[in-house]
């Protein structure tokens, strides 16, 4: 099993955190030995439960008797809704962020291209984890998450640390012009989050007359697609929330570039398992 961790966060002895990969599990739905941690239509529930138990054990999220900590997950709805939890909820919560200062709970978000973001307050021993896709970024979930930790725990952003886990990077994240317009309406720096990439098309190159438009030369957008830097969008929100740049770790790994190592919704056209980004506090 391969678990990725933030280098600086790993130095905090009281902290449990990690980002899962596809390797080291018991699921057969996505190739042999896949560590699918989400209850998907394609996978057997028993395999996912076995994967989760093995993942928690590998993380060290177990009590003195060897029992796994409660795993708190969400019914993720691509929102900016954040929940404070002090015990395992009786019913599954809907939202995309979790925060706590209580030991013995493992907070988790599930991803398959969206970004898992872990935020930690070392002084007050408080933690948060956030599911940040384009909708969450547009709604400022990470920025609001830091704000919730300030409100709930009196956290000082200047002392907080964060790790952005593996997710889809700009190289693979083609989006619509409409989405770029939405970001430009919300963020003054939106222009820095997008790159227009020319994507060649063999049919278009061989038969250009089929794709002629009435626009003047140089004024059509055939083959030119905006790509969103979702990682930078969330890093900028952490900076705007007050975290120093040196306290923010960013994974260089793109889930869509490495579908053999990560689950990727785009790379597999929607039929995929789920990764987890998790954080918790030792007692």
Secondary structure, 3 states (H helix, E strand, C coil): CCEECCCCHHHCCCEEEEEECCEEEEECCCCCCECCCCCCCCCCHHHHHHHHHHHHHHHCCECCCCCECEEECEECCCCCCEEECCCCCCCCEECCEEEECCCCEEEEEEECCCEEEEEEECCCCEEEEEEECHHHHHCCHHHHHHHHHHHHHCCCHHHEEEEECCECCHHHCECCHHHHHHHHHHCCCHHHHEEEEECCCHHHHHCHHHHCCCCCCCCCCCCEEEEECHHHHHHHHHHHCCCCHHHEEECCCECCCCCCCCCCCCCCCCCCCCEEEEEEECC
